[in-house]
Amino acid sequence: MLNLKQMRIKAGFKRLYDVAKIIGVGANTLSRWETGKREPSLEQIRNLAQIYHCTPNELLGADEKSPGE
């Protein structure tokens, strides 16, 4: 699952609106991404990763180890 909300807060953005404005989407759209109701495109994931100062893999949770590793 995407770690969007955690990464947004870690990057210092408390309000959805601030990030949504930067990447050119509505706050409702970003909220749907964070709650898993919708998924951002690859380009949008890249944009978010730049804003949050992380990799796209970190946003996607791909750097996390599976249980038992």
MODELLER restraints for C-alpha pairs under 7 A, 6 or more apart:
rsr = mdl.restraints
at = mdl.atoms
rsr.add(forms.Gaussian(group=physical.xy_distance, feature=features.Distance(at['CA:1:A'], at['CA:60:A']), mean=6.30, stdev=0.5))
rsr.add(forms.Gaussian(group=physical.xy_distance, feature=features.Distance(at['CA:1:A'], at['CA:61:A']), mean=6.49, stdev=0.5))
rsr.add(forms.Gaussian(group=physical.xy_distance, feature=features.Distance(at['CA:2:A'], at['CA:59:A']), mean=5.67, stdev=0.5))
rsr.add(forms.Gaussian(group=physical.xy_distance, feature=features.Distance(at['CA:2:A'], at['CA:60:A']), mean=4.60, stdev=0.5))
rsr.add(forms.Gaussian(group=physical.xy_distance, feature=features.Distance(at['CA:2:A'], at['CA:61:A']), mean=6.09, stdev=0.5))
rsr.add(forms.Gaussian(group=physical.xy_distance, feature=features.Distance(at['CA:3:A'], at['CA:59:A']), mean=5.11, stdev=0.5))
rsr.add(forms.Gaussian(group=physical.xy_distance, feature=features.Distance(at['CA:3:A'], at['CA:60:A']), mean=6.23, stdev=0.5))
rsr.add(forms.Gaussian(group=physical.xy_distance, feature=features.Distance(at['CA:3:A'], at['CA:61:A']), mean=6.31, stdev=0.5))
rsr.add(forms.Gaussian(group=physical.xy_distance, feature=features.Distance(at['CA:4:A'], at['CA:34:A']), mean=5.45, stdev=0.5))
rsr.add(forms.Gaussian(group=physical.xy_distance, feature=features.Distance(at['CA:4:A'], at['CA:59:A']), mean=5.99, stdev=0.5))
rsr.add(forms.Gaussian(group=physical.xy_distance, feature=features.Distance(at['CA:5:A'], at['CA:34:A']), mean=5.62, stdev=0.5))
rsr.add(forms.Gaussian(group=physical.xy_distance, feature=features.Distance(at['CA:7:A'], at['CA:52:A']), mean=6.28, stdev=0.5))
rsr.add(forms.Gaussian(group=physical.xy_distance, feature=features.Distance(at['CA:8:A'], at['CA:52:A']), mean=6.18, stdev=0.5))
rsr.add(forms.Gaussian(group=physical.xy_distance, feature=features.Distance(at['CA:11:A'], at['CA:52:A']), mean=5.14, stdev=0.5))
rsr.add(forms.Gaussian(group=physical.xy_distance, feature=features.Distance(at['CA:16:A'], at['CA:27:A']), mean=5.63, stdev=0.5))
rsr.add(forms.Gaussian(group=physical.xy_distance, feature=features.Distance(at['CA:16:A'], at['CA:30:A']), mean=6.78, stdev=0.5))
rsr.add(forms.Gaussian(group=physical.xy_distance, feature=features.Distance(at['CA:17:A'], at['CA:27:A']), mean=4.99, stdev=0.5))
rsr.add(forms.Gaussian(group=physical.xy_distance, feature=features.Distance(at['CA:20:A'], at['CA:26:A']), mean=5.59, stdev=0.5))
rsr.add(forms.Gaussian(group=physical.xy_distance, feature=features.Distance(at['CA:20:A'], at['CA:27:A']), mean=5.30, stdev=0.5))
rsr.add(forms.Gaussian(group=physical.xy_distance, feature=features.Distance(at['CA:20:A'], at['CA:30:A']), mean=6.28, stdev=0.5))
rsr.add(forms.Gaussian(group=physical.xy_distance, feature=features.Distance(at['CA:23:A'], at['CA:47:A']), mean=6.84, stdev=0.5))
rsr.add(forms.Gaussian(group=physical.xy_distance, feature=features.Distance(at['CA:32:A'], at['CA:38:A']), mean=5.37, stdev=0.5))
rsr.add(forms.Gaussian(group=physical.xy_distance, feature=features.Distance(at['CA:33:A'], at['CA:39:A']), mean=5.27, stdev=0.5))
rsr.add(forms.Gaussian(group=physical.xy_distance, feature=features.Distance(at['CA:33:A'], at['CA:40:A']), mean=6.35, stdev=0.5))
rsr.add(forms.Gaussian(group=physical.xy_distance, feature=features.Distance(at['CA:45:A'], at['CA:56:A']), mean=6.13, stdev=0.5))
rsr.add(forms.Gaussian(group=physical.xy_distance, feature=features.Distance(at['CA:46:A'], at['CA:56:A']), mean=5.89, stdev=0.5))
rsr.add(forms.Gaussian(group=physical.xy_distance, feature=features.Distance(at['CA:49:A'], at['CA:55:A']), mean=5.40, stdev=0.5))
rsr.add(forms.Gaussian(group=physical.xy_distance, feature=features.Distance(at['CA:49:A'], at['CA:56:A']), mean=5.43, stdev=0.5))
rsr.add(forms.Gaussian(group=physical.xy_distance, feature=features.Distance(at['CA:49:A'], at['CA:59:A']), mean=6.88, stdev=0.5))
rsr.add(forms.Gaussian(group=physical.xy_distance, feature=features.Distance(at['CA:57:A'], at['CA:63:A']), mean=6.07, stdev=0.5))
